[in-house]
Amino acid sequence: MASTGVIDDYVTGLGRALRGPRGHKLDMVTEARDSLLDAAEALEGGGLDRAEAERVAVEEFGPISVIAPGYQEALSVAAGRRLAAVLFVTVPLTTLMWSVIWQFFPVAVSEYEARPVWFVPVARGLDILQMLIGLLGGVALFALGRGLRRIRRPLRVTRALALFVWAMQPVVLALSVALMVGSRGPAGFSDYPPGVGMSLVSHALWMVQLYAATRCLRFSRHVPAPVPV
């Protein structure tokens, strides 16, 4: 039975109080509305009129100030899982694709000899760092998924992962720029279509990672402490 009274007002208020991934938020609000409607219909079947049944159902469900923090934490954790999945997939994939690019890009022997002594250690360090970031994303994805029941404070995992991304992105960018400078371009790279395309893809993925991390920080910051009943 459709509702146009207390339940709709309550659900609207709950939706306005929450911030998070749109799909997850919609699912939560819809589930809350369905639960309230079922409760109201049961109360109505017990003899209450519709308006009173909705009022009692909402009262038993709990004030928004009490319910919203738990919902908001779940939404923040969902955003954390999304960020973890992005890191787990995109960072190792980017590293692998760059490795393939450099295997086929023609570089003269003289260019290899002209590179500074720090070039190879920095290049290897960057590859290791990116693989570690991807591995951390995989660990966080498991922790915020199947391992969620064993974590007491998943919100901290979400925030820590987001802060880690913001801390590591400047480091990765600085190392990447250093390698470009150390390789002196390299010569002809700006006219090499696969390399140019991969550069664009890399920058786009960096932006996606930062965007996902920013959303995690914003959503998790929105979680208030439950108001005592």
Secondary structure as the mmCIF struct_conf table of DSSP 4:
data_model
#
loop_
_struct_conf.conf_type_id
_struct_conf.id
_struct_conf.beg_label_comp_id
_struct_conf.beg_label_asym_id
_struct_conf.beg_label_seq_id
_struct_conf.end_label_comp_id
_struct_conf.end_label_asym_id
_struct_conf.end_label_seq_id
BEND BEND1 GLY A 5 GLY A 5
HELX_RH_AL_P HELX_RH_AL_P1 VAL A 6 ALA A 17
BEND BEND2 GLY A 20 GLY A 20
HELX_RH_AL_P HELX_RH_AL_P2 ARG A 22 GLY A 45
TURN_TY1_P TURN_TY1_P1 GLY A 46 GLY A 47
HELX_RH_AL_P HELX_RH_AL_P3 ARG A 50 PHE A 61
HELX_RH_AL_P HELX_RH_AL_P4 ILE A 64 PHE A 104
BEND BEND3 PHE A 105 PHE A 105
HELX_RH_AL_P HELX_RH_AL_P5 VAL A 109 ALA A 114
BEND BEND4 ARG A 115 ARG A 115
TURN_TY1_P TURN_TY1_P2 VAL A 117 TRP A 118
HELX_RH_AL_P HELX_RH_AL_P6 PHE A 119 ALA A 143
TURN_TY1_P TURN_TY1_P3 LEU A 144 GLY A 147
HELX_RH_3T_P HELX_RH_3T_P1 LEU A 148 ARG A 150
BEND BEND5 ARG A 152 ARG A 152
HELX_RH_AL_P HELX_RH_AL_P7 PRO A 154 GLY A 182
TURN_TY1_P TURN_TY1_P4 SER A 183 ARG A 184
BEND BEND6 GLY A 185 GLY A 185
TURN_TY1_P TURN_TY1_P5 ALA A 187 GLY A 188
HELX_RH_3T_P HELX_RH_3T_P2 PHE A 189 ASP A 191
HELX_RH_AL_P HELX_RH_AL_P8 PRO A 193 ARG A 221
TURN_TY1_P TURN_TY1_P6 HIS A 222 HIS A 222
HELX_LH_PP_P HELX_LH_PP_P1 PRO A 224 PRO A 228
#
